[in-house]
Amino acid sequence: MLAKVYVTLKQGVLDPQGKAVGHALGTLGFKEVEDVRIGKYIEVTLPDLPKDKAEARVKEMCEGLLANTVIESYRIEL
């Protein structure tokens, strides 16, 4: 089973990397870009488990290591 984890900064948290990329896009002529936020994408391969068990285990991984839940949010897809 493949778990896809998307980690993004929470709203209101400064994203200097996103600001730099947004500025660079503007200088390259992409003036329509209003904002850029940078995040992480993580794939975790698990053995075949019941969906609720797999989701619970991946949530534990996110809470323990994959996301800094003070400043980041995450979303899981199985």
mmJSON file of the N, C-alpha and C atoms, coordinates in Angstrom:
{"data_MODEL":{"atom_site":{
"group_PDB":["ATOM","ATOM","ATOM","ATOM","ATOM","ATOM","ATOM","ATOM","ATOM","ATOM","ATOM","ATOM","ATOM","ATOM","ATOM","ATOM","ATOM","ATOM","ATOM","ATOM","ATOM","ATOM","ATOM","ATOM","ATOM","ATOM","ATOM","ATOM","ATOM","ATOM","ATOM","ATOM","ATOM","ATOM","ATOM","ATOM","ATOM","ATOM","ATOM","ATOM","ATOM","ATOM","ATOM","ATOM","ATOM","ATOM","ATOM","ATOM","ATOM","ATOM","ATOM","ATOM","ATOM","ATOM","ATOM","ATOM","ATOM","ATOM","ATOM","ATOM","ATOM","ATOM","ATOM","ATOM","ATOM","ATOM","ATOM","ATOM","ATOM","ATOM","ATOM","ATOM","ATOM","ATOM","ATOM","ATOM","ATOM","ATOM","ATOM","ATOM","ATOM","ATOM","ATOM","ATOM","ATOM","ATOM","ATOM","ATOM","ATOM","ATOM","ATOM","ATOM","ATOM","ATOM","ATOM","ATOM","ATOM","ATOM","ATOM","ATOM","ATOM","ATOM","ATOM","ATOM","ATOM","ATOM","ATOM","ATOM","ATOM","ATOM","ATOM","ATOM","ATOM","ATOM","ATOM","ATOM","ATOM","ATOM","ATOM","ATOM","ATOM","ATOM","ATOM","ATOM","ATOM","ATOM","ATOM","ATOM","ATOM","ATOM","ATOM","ATOM","ATOM","ATOM","ATOM","ATOM","ATOM","ATOM","ATOM","ATOM","ATOM","ATOM","ATOM","ATOM","ATOM","ATOM","ATOM","ATOM","ATOM","ATOM","ATOM","ATOM","ATOM","ATOM","ATOM","ATOM","ATOM","ATOM","ATOM","ATOM","ATOM","ATOM","ATOM","ATOM","ATOM","ATOM","ATOM","ATOM","ATOM","ATOM","ATOM","ATOM","ATOM","ATOM","ATOM","ATOM","ATOM","ATOM","ATOM","ATOM","ATOM","ATOM","ATOM","ATOM","ATOM","ATOM","ATOM","ATOM","ATOM","ATOM","ATOM","ATOM","ATOM","ATOM","ATOM","ATOM","ATOM","ATOM","ATOM","ATOM","ATOM","ATOM","ATOM","ATOM","ATOM","ATOM","ATOM","ATOM","ATOM","ATOM","ATOM","ATOM","ATOM","ATOM","ATOM","ATOM","ATOM","ATOM","ATOM","ATOM","ATOM","ATOM","ATOM","ATOM","ATOM","ATOM","ATOM","ATOM","ATOM","ATOM","ATOM","ATOM","ATOM","ATOM"],
"id":[1,2,3,4,5,6,7,8,9,10,11,12,13,14,15,16,17,18,19,20,21,22,23,24,25,26,27,28,29,30,31,32,33,34,35,36,37,38,39,40,41,42,43,44,45,46,47,48,49,50,51,52,53,54,55,56,57,58,59,60,61,62,63,64,65,66,67,68,69,70,71,72,73,74,75,76,77,78,79,80,81,82,83,84,85,86,87,88,89,90,91,92,93,94,95,96,97,98,99,100,101,102,103,104,105,106,107,108,109,110,111,112,113,114,115,116,117,118,119,120,121,122,123,124,125,126,127,128,129,130,131,132,133,134,135,136,137,138,139,140,141,142,143,144,145,146,147,148,149,150,151,152,153,154,155,156,157,158,159,160,161,162,163,164,165,166,167,168,169,170,171,172,173,174,175,176,177,178,179,180,181,182,183,184,185,186,187,188,189,190,191,192,193,194,195,196,197,198,199,200,201,202,203,204,205,206,207,208,209,210,211,212,213,214,215,216,217,218,219,220,221,222,223,224,225,226,227,228,229,230,231,232,233,234],
"type_symbol":["N","C","C","N","C","C","N","C","C","N","C","C","N","C","C","N","C","C","N","C","C","N","C","C","N","C","C","N","C","C","N","C","C","N","C","C","N","C","C","N","C","C","N","C","C","N","C","C","N","C","C","N","C","C","N","C","C","N","C","C","N","C","C","N","C","C","N","C","C","N","C","C","N","C","C","N","C","C","N","C","C","N","C","C","N","C","C","N","C","C","N","C","C","N","C","C","N","C","C","N","C","C","N","C","C","N","C","C","N","C","C","N","C","C","N","C","C","N","C","C","N","C","C","N","C","C","N","C","C","N","C","C","N","C","C","N","C","C","N","C","C","N","C","C","N","C","C","N","C","C","N","C","C","N","C","C","N","C","C","N","C","C","N","C","C","N","C","C","N","C","C","N","C","C","N","C","C","N","C","C","N","C","C","N","C","C","N","C","C","N","C","C","N","C","C","N","C","C","N","C","C","N","C","C","N","C","C","N","C","C","N","C","C","N","C","C","N","C","C","N","C","C","N","C","C","N","C","C","N","C","C","N","C","C"],
"label_atom_id":["N","CA","C","N","CA","C","N","CA","C","N","CA","C","N","CA","C","N","CA","C","N","CA","C","N","CA","C","N","CA","C","N","CA","C","N","CA","C","N","CA","C","N","CA","C","N","CA","C","N","CA","C","N","CA","C","N","CA","C","N","CA","C","N","CA","C","N","CA","C","N","CA","C","N","CA","C","N","CA","C","N","CA","C","N","CA","C","N","CA","C","N","CA","C","N","CA","C","N","CA","C","N","CA","C","N","CA","C","N","CA","C","N","CA","C","N","CA","C","N","CA","C","N","CA","C","N","CA","C","N","CA","C","N","CA","C","N","CA","C","N","CA","C","N","CA","C","N","CA","C","N","CA","C","N","CA","C","N","CA","C","N","CA","C","N","CA","C","N","CA","C","N","CA","C","N","CA","C","N","CA","C","N","CA","C","N","CA","C","N","CA","C","N","CA","C","N","CA","C","N","CA","C","N","CA","C","N","CA","C","N","CA","C","N","CA","C","N","CA","C","N","CA","C","N","CA","C","N","CA","C","N","CA","C","N","CA","C","N","CA","C","N","CA","C","N","CA","C","N","CA","C","N","CA","C","N","CA","C","N","CA","C","N","CA","C","N","CA","C","N","CA","C"],
"label_alt_id":[null,null,null,null,null,null,null,null,null,null,null,null,null,null,null,null,null,null,null,null,null,null,null,null,null,null,null,null,null,null,null,null,null,null,null,null,null,null,null,null,null,null,null,null,null,null,null,null,null,null,null,null,null,null,null,null,null,null,null,null,null,null,null,null,null,null,null,null,null,null,null,null,null,null,null,null,null,null,null,null,null,null,null,null,null,null,null,null,null,null,null,null,null,null,null,null,null,null,null,null,null,null,null,null,null,null,null,null,null,null,null,null,null,null,null,null,null,null,null,null,null,null,null,null,null,null,null,null,null,null,null,null,null,null,null,null,null,null,null,null,null,null,null,null,null,null,null,null,null,null,null,null,null,null,null,null,null,null,null,null,null,null,null,null,null,null,null,null,null,null,null,null,null,null,null,null,null,null,null,null,null,null,null,null,null,null,null,null,null,null,null,null,null,null,null,null,null,null,null,null,null,null,null,null,null,null,null,null,null,null,null,null,null,null,null,null,null,null,null,null,null,null,null,null,null,null,null,null,null,null,null,null,null,null],
"label_comp_id":["MET","MET","MET","LEU","LEU","LEU","ALA","ALA","ALA","LYS","LYS","LYS","VAL","VAL","VAL","TYR","TYR","TYR","VAL","VAL","VAL","THR","THR","THR","LEU","LEU","LEU","LYS","LYS","LYS","GLN","GLN","GLN","GLY","GLY","GLY","VAL","VAL","VAL","LEU","LEU","LEU","ASP","ASP","ASP","PRO","PRO","PRO","GLN","GLN","GLN","GLY","GLY","GLY","LYS","LYS","LYS","ALA","ALA","ALA","VAL","VAL","VAL","GLY","GLY","GLY","HIS","HIS","HIS","ALA","ALA","ALA","LEU","LEU","LEU","GLY","GLY","GLY","THR","THR","THR","LEU","LEU","LEU","GLY","GLY","GLY","PHE","PHE","PHE","LYS","LYS","LYS","GLU","GLU","GLU","VAL","VAL","VAL","GLU","GLU","GLU","ASP","ASP","ASP","VAL","VAL","VAL","ARG","ARG","ARG","ILE","ILE","ILE","GLY","GLY","GLY","LYS","LYS","LYS","TYR","TYR","TYR","ILE","ILE","ILE","GLU","GLU","GLU","VAL","VAL","VAL","THR","THR","THR","LEU","LEU","LEU","PRO","PRO","PRO","ASP","ASP","ASP","LEU","LEU","LEU","PRO","PRO","PRO","LYS","LYS","LYS","ASP","ASP","ASP","LYS","LYS","LYS","ALA","ALA","ALA","GLU","GLU","GLU","ALA","ALA","ALA","ARG","ARG","ARG","VAL","VAL","VAL","LYS","LYS","LYS","GLU","GLU","GLU","MET","MET","MET","CYS","CYS","CYS","GLU","GLU","GLU","GLY","GLY","GLY","LEU","LEU","LEU","LEU","LEU","LEU","ALA","ALA","ALA","ASN","ASN","ASN","THR","THR","THR","VAL","VAL","VAL","ILE","ILE","ILE","GLU","GLU","GLU","SER","SER","SER","TYR","TYR","TYR","ARG","ARG","ARG","ILE","ILE","ILE","GLU","GLU","GLU","LEU","LEU","LEU"],
"label_asym_id":["A","A","A","A","A","A","A","A","A","A","A","A","A","A","A","A","A","A","A","A","A","A","A","A","A","A","A","A","A","A","A","A","A","A","A","A","A","A","A","A","A","A","A","A","A","A","A","A","A","A","A","A","A","A","A","A","A","A","A","A","A","A","A","A","A","A","A","A","A","A","A","A","A","A","A","A","A","A","A","A","A","A","A","A","A","A","A","A","A","A","A","A","A","A","A","A","A","A","A","A","A","A","A","A","A","A","A","A","A","A","A","A","A","A","A","A","A","A","A","A","A","A","A","A","A","A","A","A","A","A","A","A","A","A","A","A","A","A","A","A","A","A","A","A","A","A","A","A","A","A","A","A","A","A","A","A","A","A","A","A","A","A","A","A","A","A","A","A","A","A","A","A","A","A","A","A","A","A","A","A","A","A","A","A","A","A","A","A","A","A","A","A","A","A","A","A","A","A","A","A","A","A","A","A","A","A","A","A","A","A","A","A","A","A","A","A","A","A","A","A","A","A","A","A","A","A","A","A","A","A","A","A","A","A"],
"label_entity_id":["1","1","1","1","1","1","1","1","1","1","1","1","1","1","1","1","1","1","1","1","1","1","1","1","1","1","1","1","1","1","1","1","1","1","1","1","1","1","1","1","1","1","1","1","1","1","1","1","1","1","1","1","1","1","1","1","1","1","1","1","1","1","1","1","1","1","1","1","1","1","1","1","1","1","1","1","1","1","1","1","1","1","1","1","1","1","1","1","1","1","1","1","1","1","1","1","1","1","1","1","1","1","1","1","1","1","1","1","1","1","1","1","1","1","1","1","1","1","1","1","1","1","1","1","1","1","1","1","1","1","1","1","1","1","1","1","1","1","1","1","1","1","1","1","1","1","1","1","1","1","1","1","1","1","1","1","1","1","1","1","1","1","1","1","1","1","1","1","1","1","1","1","1","1","1","1","1","1","1","1","1","1","1","1","1","1","1","1","1","1","1","1","1","1","1","1","1","1","1","1","1","1","1","1","1","1","1","1","1","1","1","1","1","1","1","1","1","1","1","1","1","1","1","1","1","1","1","1","1","1","1","1","1","1"],
"label_seq_id":[1,1,1,2,2,2,3,3,3,4,4,4,5,5,5,6,6,6,7,7,7,8,8,8,9,9,9,10,10,10,11,11,11,12,12,12,13,13,13,14,14,14,15,15,15,16,16,16,17,17,17,18,18,18,19,19,19,20,20,20,21,21,21,22,22,22,23,23,23,24,24,24,25,25,25,26,26,26,27,27,27,28,28,28,29,29,29,30,30,30,31,31,31,32,32,32,33,33,33,34,34,34,35,35,35,36,36,36,37,37,37,38,38,38,39,39,39,40,40,40,41,41,41,42,42,42,43,43,43,44,44,44,45,45,45,46,46,46,47,47,47,48,48,48,49,49,49,50,50,50,51,51,51,52,52,52,53,53,53,54,54,54,55,55,55,56,56,56,57,57,57,58,58,58,59,59,59,60,60,60,61,61,61,62,62,62,63,63,63,64,64,64,65,65,65,66,66,66,67,67,67,68,68,68,69,69,69,70,70,70,71,71,71,72,72,72,73,73,73,74,74,74,75,75,75,76,76,76,77,77,77,78,78,78],
"pdbx_PDB_ins_code":[null,null,null,null,null,null,null,null,null,null,null,null,null,null,null,null,null,null,null,null,null,null,null,null,null,null,null,null,null,null,null,null,null,null,null,null,null,null,null,null,null,null,null,null,null,null,null,null,null,null,null,null,null,null,null,null,null,null,null,null,null,null,null,null,null,null,null,null,null,null,null,null,null,null,null,null,null,null,null,null,null,null,null,null,null,null,null,null,null,null,null,null,null,null,null,null,null,null,null,null,null,null,null,null,null,null,null,null,null,null,null,null,null,null,null,null,null,null,null,null,null,null,null,null,null,null,null,null,null,null,null,null,null,null,null,null,null,null,null,null,null,null,null,null,null,null,null,null,null,null,null,null,null,null,null,null,null,null,null,null,null,null,null,null,null,null,null,null,null,null,null,null,null,null,null,null,null,null,null,null,null,null,null,null,null,null,null,null,null,null,null,null,null,null,null,null,null,null,null,null,null,null,null,null,null,null,null,null,null,null,null,null,null,null,null,null,null,null,null,null,null,null,null,null,null,null,null,null,null,null,null,null,null,null],
"Cartn_x":[0.846,0.0,0.89,0.514,1.272,0.516,1.179,0.62,1.326,0.553,1.097,0.814,1.864,1.735,2.137,1.246,1.499,1.617,2.763,3.021,3.169,2.396,2.466,2.512,3.056,3.071,1.651,1.334,0.024,-0.095,-1.344,-1.584,-1.028,-0.427,0.13,1.587,2.12,3.532,4.334,5.35,6.196,6.871,6.855,7.457,8.5,9.729,10.734,11.099,11.105,11.413,10.315,9.075,7.961,8.028,8.37,8.505,9.604,10.741,11.849,11.443,10.738,10.293,9.257,8.338,7.351,8.01,9.013,9.747,10.454,11.113,11.821,10.852,9.695,8.709,8.275,8.094,7.741,8.807,10.073,11.149,11.298,10.779,10.81,9.603,8.766,7.643,6.306,6.265,5.008,4.349,3.898,3.371,2.045,1.356,0.053,0.159,1.356,1.538,1.365,0.395,0.119,0.848,1.009,1.657,2.161,3.232,3.781,4.047,3.637,3.928,4.655,5.722,6.522,6.191,6.069,5.769,6.606,6.218,6.917,5.914,6.397,5.612,6.408,5.786,6.472,5.649,6.315,5.662,6.167,5.238,5.571,4.909,5.702,5.156,4.957,3.752,3.378,2.924,2.991,2.4,0.886,0.233,-1.227,-1.811,-2.436,-3.095,-4.528,-5.406,-6.719,-6.533,-7.373,-7.198,-7.143,-8.018,-8.021,-6.734,-6.187,-4.925,-3.762,-3.725,-2.665,-2.721,-3.924,-4.063,-3.619,-3.958,-3.551,-2.032,-1.39,0.071,0.762,0.258,0.865,0.641,-0.514,-0.759,0.259,0.546,1.565,2.92,3.251,4.525,4.576,3.477,3.421,3.583,2.853,2.908,4.275,4.946,6.219,7.443,7.372,8.58,8.341,7.387,7.276,6.81,6.052,5.55,5.815,6.162,6.272,4.893,4.069,2.667,2.436,3.481,3.356,3.172,3.906,3.86,3.391,3.208,2.836,1.542,0.825,-0.344,0.023,-0.713,-0.447,-1.759,-1.669,-2.814,-2.317,-3.089,-2.701,-3.643,-3.072,-3.848,-3.322,-4.231,-3.83,-4.224],
"Cartn_y":[-1.173,0.0,1.234,2.214,3.45,4.559,5.202,6.368,7.599,8.587,9.861,10.9,11.597,12.591,13.952,14.915,16.284,17.153,17.809,18.648,20.086,20.988,22.405,23.258,24.452,25.384,25.857,26.039,26.564,28.015,28.438,29.833,30.733,31.841,32.782,32.519,31.371,31.066,31.589,32.381,32.947,31.844,31.987,31.012,31.729,31.926,32.662,31.99,30.659,29.96,30.215,30.187,30.486,31.911,32.85,34.255,34.4,33.724,33.807,33.235,32.103,31.495,32.389,32.956,33.875,35.079,35.633,36.778,36.373,35.219,34.748,34.53,33.974,33.787,35.13,36.113,37.453,38.047,37.866,38.411,37.652,36.425,35.649,35.939,36.868,37.266,36.683,35.899,35.311,36.258,37.404,38.475,38.112,37.102,36.731,35.962,35.526,34.77,35.716,35.393,36.231,35.753,34.434,33.897,32.495,32.102,30.751,30.225,28.99,28.316,27.023,26.728,25.537,24.504,23.245,22.173,20.944,19.833,18.559,17.509,16.597,15.443,14.211,13.276,12.088,10.858,9.821,8.547,7.524,6.798,5.75,4.466,3.432,2.144,1.268,0.745,-0.086,-1.452,-2.464,-3.751,-3.585,-4.55,-4.488,-4.552,-3.465,-3.349,-2.889,-3.079,-2.453,-0.929,-0.289,1.139,1.971,1.696,2.492,2.308,1.092,0.825,1.537,1.465,2.129,3.637,4.195,5.638,6.048,5.256,5.551,5.507,4.519,4.4,5.578,5.966,7.095,8.388,8.519,9.696,9.75,8.599,8.548,8.99,8.559,8.954,10.463,11.028,12.475,13.238,12.798,13.48,13.335,12.212,11.945,12.457,12.544,12.882,13.682,13.289,13.832,15.279,15.725,17.102,17.739,19.004,19.784,20.409,19.757,20.149,21.505,22.105,23.459,24.451,24.246,25.194,24.573,23.249,22.582,21.785,21.689,20.816,19.685,18.578,17.483,16.863,16.206,15.508,14.166,13.118,11.746,11.212,10.57,9.833,8.399,7.434,6.032,5.471],
"Cartn_z":[0.0,0.0,0.0,-0.789,-0.88,-0.175,0.763,1.441,0.906,0.491,0.025,1.098,1.522,2.581,2.017,2.161,1.725,2.97,3.124,4.291,3.813,4.412,4.045,5.308,5.154,6.274,6.556,7.826,8.196,7.733,7.514,7.144,8.238,7.843,8.804,9.148,8.751,9.001,7.812,8.089,7.047,6.238,4.906,3.996,3.132,3.652,2.896,1.573,1.54,0.292,-0.73,-0.307,-1.205,-1.721,-0.843,-1.264,-2.31,-2.1,-3.061,-4.413,-4.407,-5.665,-6.34,-5.561,-6.125,-6.775,-6.111,-6.679,-7.966,-7.955,-9.15,-10.314,-10.038,-11.107,-11.691,-10.822,-11.294,-12.199,-11.837,-12.666,-13.981,-14.02,-15.263,-16.16,-15.732,-16.565,-16.162,-15.104,-14.649,-13.645,-14.141,-13.287,-12.629,-13.156,-12.599,-11.283,-10.919,-9.675,-8.493,-7.636,-6.468,-5.22,-5.078,-3.882,-4.187,-3.524,-3.664,-2.256,-2.004,-0.747,-1.087,-0.392,-0.634,0.44,0.029,0.97,0.675,1.283,1.095,0.635,-0.188,-0.612,-0.234,0.477,0.973,0.599,0.082,-0.189,0.813,1.428,2.386,1.901,1.678,1.256,2.489,2.617,3.756,3.261,4.114,3.72,3.632,3.039,2.961,4.366,4.752,6.058,5.813,6.774,6.655,6.557,5.772,5.5,6.779,7.737,8.965,9.768,9.781,10.476,9.784,8.452,7.693,7.906,7.859,8.058,9.458,10.451,11.823,11.969,11.351,11.443,10.751,9.578,8.864,9.646,10.273,11.112,12.243,12.868,13.916,13.375,12.147,11.52,11.315,10.862,10.633,11.936,12.958,14.25,14.915,14.67,15.325,14.597,13.245,12.5,11.22,10.429,9.073,9.014,10.003,10.01,11.364,11.337,12.567,12.785,13.589,13.693,14.352,14.885,15.426,14.277,13.172,12.056,10.745,10.71,9.465,9.62,8.505,8.405,7.463,7.56,6.629,6.178,5.037,4.446,3.952,4.195,3.827,2.761,1.744,0.746,0.717,0.759,0.682,-0.681],
"occupancy":[1.0,1.0,1.0,1.0,1.0,1.0,1.0,1.0,1.0,1.0,1.0,1.0,1.0,1.0,1.0,1.0,1.0,1.0,1.0,1.0,1.0,1.0,1.0,1.0,1.0,1.0,1.0,1.0,1.0,1.0,1.0,1.0,1.0,1.0,1.0,1.0,1.0,1.0,1.0,1.0,1.0,1.0,1.0,1.0,1.0,1.0,1.0,1.0,1.0,1.0,1.0,1.0,1.0,1.0,1.0,1.0,1.0,1.0,1.0,1.0,1.0,1.0,1.0,1.0,1.0,1.0,1.0,1.0,1.0,1.0,1.0,1.0,1.0,1.0,1.0,1.0,1.0,1.0,1.0,1.0,1.0,1.0,1.0,1.0,1.0,1.0,1.0,1.0,1.0,1.0,1.0,1.0,1.0,1.0,1.0,1.0,1.0,1.0,1.0,1.0,1.0,1.0,1.0,1.0,1.0,1.0,1.0,1.0,1.0,1.0,1.0,1.0,1.0,1.0,1.0,1.0,1.0,1.0,1.0,1.0,1.0,1.0,1.0,1.0,1.0,1.0,1.0,1.0,1.0,1.0,1.0,1.0,1.0,1.0,1.0,1.0,1.0,1.0,1.0,1.0,1.0,1.0,1.0,1.0,1.0,1.0,1.0,1.0,1.0,1.0,1.0,1.0,1.0,1.0,1.0,1.0,1.0,1.0,1.0,1.0,1.0,1.0,1.0,1.0,1.0,1.0,1.0,1.0,1.0,1.0,1.0,1.0,1.0,1.0,1.0,1.0,1.0,1.0,1.0,1.0,1.0,1.0,1.0,1.0,1.0,1.0,1.0,1.0,1.0,1.0,1.0,1.0,1.0,1.0,1.0,1.0,1.0,1.0,1.0,1.0,1.0,1.0,1.0,1.0,1.0,1.0,1.0,1.0,1.0,1.0,1.0,1.0,1.0,1.0,1.0,1.0,1.0,1.0,1.0,1.0,1.0,1.0,1.0,1.0,1.0,1.0,1.0,1.0,1.0,1.0,1.0,1.0,1.0,1.0],
"B_iso_or_equiv":[0.0,0.0,0.0,0.0,0.0,0.0,0.0,0.0,0.0,0.0,0.0,0.0,0.0,0.0,0.0,0.0,0.0,0.0,0.0,0.0,0.0,0.0,0.0,0.0,0.0,0.0,0.0,0.0,0.0,0.0,0.0,0.0,0.0,0.0,0.0,0.0,0.0,0.0,0.0,0.0,0.0,0.0,0.0,0.0,0.0,0.0,0.0,0.0,0.0,0.0,0.0,0.0,0.0,0.0,0.0,0.0,0.0,0.0,0.0,0.0,0.0,0.0,0.0,0.0,0.0,0.0,0.0,0.0,0.0,0.0,0.0,0.0,0.0,0.0,0.0,0.0,0.0,0.0,0.0,0.0,0.0,0.0,0.0,0.0,0.0,0.0,0.0,0.0,0.0,0.0,0.0,0.0,0.0,0.0,0.0,0.0,0.0,0.0,0.0,0.0,0.0,0.0,0.0,0.0,0.0,0.0,0.0,0.0,0.0,0.0,0.0,0.0,0.0,0.0,0.0,0.0,0.0,0.0,0.0,0.0,0.0,0.0,0.0,0.0,0.0,0.0,0.0,0.0,0.0,0.0,0.0,0.0,0.0,0.0,0.0,0.0,0.0,0.0,0.0,0.0,0.0,0.0,0.0,0.0,0.0,0.0,0.0,0.0,0.0,0.0,0.0,0.0,0.0,0.0,0.0,0.0,0.0,0.0,0.0,0.0,0.0,0.0,0.0,0.0,0.0,0.0,0.0,0.0,0.0,0.0,0.0,0.0,0.0,0.0,0.0,0.0,0.0,0.0,0.0,0.0,0.0,0.0,0.0,0.0,0.0,0.0,0.0,0.0,0.0,0.0,0.0,0.0,0.0,0.0,0.0,0.0,0.0,0.0,0.0,0.0,0.0,0.0,0.0,0.0,0.0,0.0,0.0,0.0,0.0,0.0,0.0,0.0,0.0,0.0,0.0,0.0,0.0,0.0,0.0,0.0,0.0,0.0,0.0,0.0,0.0,0.0,0.0,0.0,0.0,0.0,0.0,0.0,0.0,0.0],
"pdbx_formal_charge":[null,null,null,null,null,null,null,null,null,null,null,null,null,null,null,null,null,null,null,null,null,null,null,null,null,null,null,null,null,null,null,null,null,null,null,null,null,null,null,null,null,null,null,null,null,null,null,null,null,null,null,null,null,null,null,null,null,null,null,null,null,null,null,null,null,null,null,null,null,null,null,null,null,null,null,null,null,null,null,null,null,null,null,null,null,null,null,null,null,null,null,null,null,null,null,null,null,null,null,null,null,null,null,null,null,null,null,null,null,null,null,null,null,null,null,null,null,null,null,null,null,null,null,null,null,null,null,null,null,null,null,null,null,null,null,null,null,null,null,null,null,null,null,null,null,null,null,null,null,null,null,null,null,null,null,null,null,null,null,null,null,null,null,null,null,null,null,null,null,null,null,null,null,null,null,null,null,null,null,null,null,null,null,null,null,null,null,null,null,null,null,null,null,null,null,null,null,null,null,null,null,null,null,null,null,null,null,null,null,null,null,null,null,null,null,null,null,null,null,null,null,null,null,null,null,null,null,null,null,null,null,null,null,null],
"auth_seq_id":[1,1,1,2,2,2,3,3,3,4,4,4,5,5,5,6,6,6,7,7,7,8,8,8,9,9,9,10,10,10,11,11,11,12,12,12,13,13,13,14,14,14,15,15,15,16,16,16,17,17,17,18,18,18,19,19,19,20,20,20,21,21,21,22,22,22,23,23,23,24,24,24,25,25,25,26,26,26,27,27,27,28,28,28,29,29,29,30,30,30,31,31,31,32,32,32,33,33,33,34,34,34,35,35,35,36,36,36,37,37,37,38,38,38,39,39,39,40,40,40,41,41,41,42,42,42,43,43,43,44,44,44,45,45,45,46,46,46,47,47,47,48,48,48,49,49,49,50,50,50,51,51,51,52,52,52,53,53,53,54,54,54,55,55,55,56,56,56,57,57,57,58,58,58,59,59,59,60,60,60,61,61,61,62,62,62,63,63,63,64,64,64,65,65,65,66,66,66,67,67,67,68,68,68,69,69,69,70,70,70,71,71,71,72,72,72,73,73,73,74,74,74,75,75,75,76,76,76,77,77,77,78,78,78],
"auth_comp_id":["MET","MET","MET","LEU","LEU","LEU","ALA","ALA","ALA","LYS","LYS","LYS","VAL","VAL","VAL","TYR","TYR","TYR","VAL","VAL","VAL","THR","THR","THR","LEU","LEU","LEU","LYS","LYS","LYS","GLN","GLN","GLN","GLY","GLY","GLY","VAL","VAL","VAL","LEU","LEU","LEU","ASP","ASP","ASP","PRO","PRO","PRO","GLN","GLN","GLN","GLY","GLY","GLY","LYS","LYS","LYS","ALA","ALA","ALA","VAL","VAL","VAL","GLY","GLY","GLY","HIS","HIS","HIS","ALA","ALA","ALA","LEU","LEU","LEU","GLY","GLY","GLY","THR","THR","THR","LEU","LEU","LEU","GLY","GLY","GLY","PHE","PHE","PHE","LYS","LYS","LYS","GLU","GLU","GLU","VAL","VAL","VAL","GLU","GLU","GLU","ASP","ASP","ASP","VAL","VAL","VAL","ARG","ARG","ARG","ILE","ILE","ILE","GLY","GLY","GLY","LYS","LYS","LYS","TYR","TYR","TYR","ILE","ILE","ILE","GLU","GLU","GLU","VAL","VAL","VAL","THR","THR","THR","LEU","LEU","LEU","PRO","PRO","PRO","ASP","ASP","ASP","LEU","LEU","LEU","PRO","PRO","PRO","LYS","LYS","LYS","ASP","ASP","ASP","LYS","LYS","LYS","ALA","ALA","ALA","GLU","GLU","GLU","ALA","ALA","ALA","ARG","ARG","ARG","VAL","VAL","VAL","LYS","LYS","LYS","GLU","GLU","GLU","MET","MET","MET","CYS","CYS","CYS","GLU","GLU","GLU","GLY","GLY","GLY","LEU","LEU","LEU","LEU","LEU","LEU","ALA","ALA","ALA","ASN","ASN","ASN","THR","THR","THR","VAL","VAL","VAL","ILE","ILE","ILE","GLU","GLU","GLU","SER","SER","SER","TYR","TYR","TYR","ARG","ARG","ARG","ILE","ILE","ILE","GLU","GLU","GLU","LEU","LEU","LEU"],
"auth_asym_id":["A","A","A","A","A","A","A","A","A","A","A","A","A","A","A","A","A","A","A","A","A","A","A","A","A","A","A","A","A","A","A","A","A","A","A","A","A","A","A","A","A","A","A","A","A","A","A","A","A","A","A","A","A","A","A","A","A","A","A","A","A","A","A","A","A","A","A","A","A","A","A","A","A","A","A","A","A","A","A","A","A","A","A","A","A","A","A","A","A","A","A","A","A","A","A","A","A","A","A","A","A","A","A","A","A","A","A","A","A","A","A","A","A","A","A","A","A","A","A","A","A","A","A","A","A","A","A","A","A","A","A","A","A","A","A","A","A","A","A","A","A","A","A","A","A","A","A","A","A","A","A","A","A","A","A","A","A","A","A","A","A","A","A","A","A","A","A","A","A","A","A","A","A","A","A","A","A","A","A","A","A","A","A","A","A","A","A","A","A","A","A","A","A","A","A","A","A","A","A","A","A","A","A","A","A","A","A","A","A","A","A","A","A","A","A","A","A","A","A","A","A","A","A","A","A","A","A","A","A","A","A","A","A","A"],
"auth_atom_id":["N","CA","C","N","CA","C","N","CA","C","N","CA","C","N","CA","C","N","CA","C","N","CA","C","N","CA","C","N","CA","C","N","CA","C","N","CA","C","N","CA","C","N","CA","C","N","CA","C","N","CA","C","N","CA","C","N","CA","C","N","CA","C","N","CA","C","N","CA","C","N","CA","C","N","CA","C","N","CA","C","N","CA","C","N","CA","C","N","CA","C","N","CA","C","N","CA","C","N","CA","C","N","CA","C","N","CA","C","N","CA","C","N","CA","C","N","CA","C","N","CA","C","N","CA","C","N","CA","C","N","CA","C","N","CA","C","N","CA","C","N","CA","C","N","CA","C","N","CA","C","N","CA","C","N","CA","C","N","CA","C","N","CA","C","N","CA","C","N","CA","C","N","CA","C","N","CA","C","N","CA","C","N","CA","C","N","CA","C","N","CA","C","N","CA","C","N","CA","C","N","CA","C","N","CA","C","N","CA","C","N","CA","C","N","CA","C","N","CA","C","N","CA","C","N","CA","C","N","CA","C","N","CA","C","N","CA","C","N","CA","C","N","CA","C","N","CA","C","N","CA","C","N","CA","C","N","CA","C","N","CA","C","N","CA","C","N","CA","C","N","CA","C"],
"pdbx_PDB_model_num":[1,1,1,1,1,1,1,1,1,1,1,1,1,1,1,1,1,1,1,1,1,1,1,1,1,1,1,1,1,1,1,1,1,1,1,1,1,1,1,1,1,1,1,1,1,1,1,1,1,1,1,1,1,1,1,1,1,1,1,1,1,1,1,1,1,1,1,1,1,1,1,1,1,1,1,1,1,1,1,1,1,1,1,1,1,1,1,1,1,1,1,1,1,1,1,1,1,1,1,1,1,1,1,1,1,1,1,1,1,1,1,1,1,1,1,1,1,1,1,1,1,1,1,1,1,1,1,1,1,1,1,1,1,1,1,1,1,1,1,1,1,1,1,1,1,1,1,1,1,1,1,1,1,1,1,1,1,1,1,1,1,1,1,1,1,1,1,1,1,1,1,1,1,1,1,1,1,1,1,1,1,1,1,1,1,1,1,1,1,1,1,1,1,1,1,1,1,1,1,1,1,1,1,1,1,1,1,1,1,1,1,1,1,1,1,1,1,1,1,1,1,1,1,1,1,1,1,1,1,1,1,1,1,1]
}}}
